[in-house]
Amino acid sequence: MAYLETLLKIKNNQKQRNLSANQRYLNVKRAYSCLNSAMIKDKTILLCDDIITTGSTLSECADILIHAGAANVFCVTLASTLLD
């Protein structure tokens, strides 16, 4: 098991702090890209983030990794907050 940088932020999007759930979803859409799909092909990825509010960022990043060839993506966060 090893730590690997797998995603690159390619969009200068606004901070999520004051956005609604729908705005957060749109804000992270196409904001990241897979660095090297050959590196993650058929691998199980553990995606780590500091906090989950709506799940928009984790969902977008997991989708990118799956579409790039990852077999599975599991997510873990340090903190959680609720946002309607």
ABEGO torsion letter per residue (X at the ends): XBBBBABBBABBBBBAAABBAAAAAAAABGABBBABAAAABGBBBBBBBABBAAGAAAAAAAAAAAAAGBABBBBBBABBBBBX
